[in-house]
Amino acid sequence: MEKLDEITRDITKLIAKRNRIVLKIGKIKKQFGLPVTDLKRDKEVIKKAKTIAKKTGVNI
């Protein structure tokens, strides 16, 4: 259980780190009058995550 807790903690920290970066990018885009959301990019990220999950045996 201890190892699983450590992995869960690591995953959560990575998600938080990614979220901080996304928020910074959003602020910069807003400053320059650019659209904050990019549906094309969102789809690319999801597709890439699904591909990685499939390759590593994660059932989604």
TADA-V577040 format. One record per residue. N is the residue number from 1. RES is the residue in one letter. SS is DSSP state (hx for helix, st for strand, lp for the rest). NEAR is the number of other C-alpha atoms within 12 Angstrom. Layout:
((N:RES:SS:NEAR) (N:RES:SS:NEAR))
This chain:
((1:M:lp:7) (2:E:hx:8) (3:K:hx:9) (4:L:hx:10) (5:D:hx:11) (6:E:hx:12) (7:I:hx:13) (8:T:hx:14) (9:R:hx:14) (10:D:hx:14) (11:I:hx:14) (12:T:hx:14) (13:K:hx:14) (14:L:hx:14) (15:I:hx:14) (16:A:hx:14) (17:K:hx:14) (18:R:hx:14) (19:N:hx:14) (20:R:hx:14) (21:I:hx:14) (22:V:hx:18) (23:L:hx:16) (24:K:hx:15) (25:I:hx:19) (26:G:hx:19) (27:K:hx:17) (28:I:hx:15) (29:K:hx:16) (30:K:hx:14) (31:Q:hx:12) (32:F:lp:11) (33:G:lp:11) (34:L:lp:13) (35:P:lp:15) (36:V:lp:19) (37:T:lp:17) (38:D:lp:15) (39:L:hx:11) (40:K:hx:10) (41:R:hx:13) (42:D:hx:14) (43:K:hx:13) (44:E:hx:13) (45:V:hx:14) (46:I:hx:15) (47:K:hx:15) (48:K:hx:14) (49:A:hx:17) (50:K:hx:17) (51:T:hx:16) (52:I:hx:15) (53:A:hx:14) (54:K:hx:13) (55:K:hx:12) (56:T:lp:11) (57:G:lp:10) (58:V:lp:11) (59:N:lp:11) (60:I:lp:13))
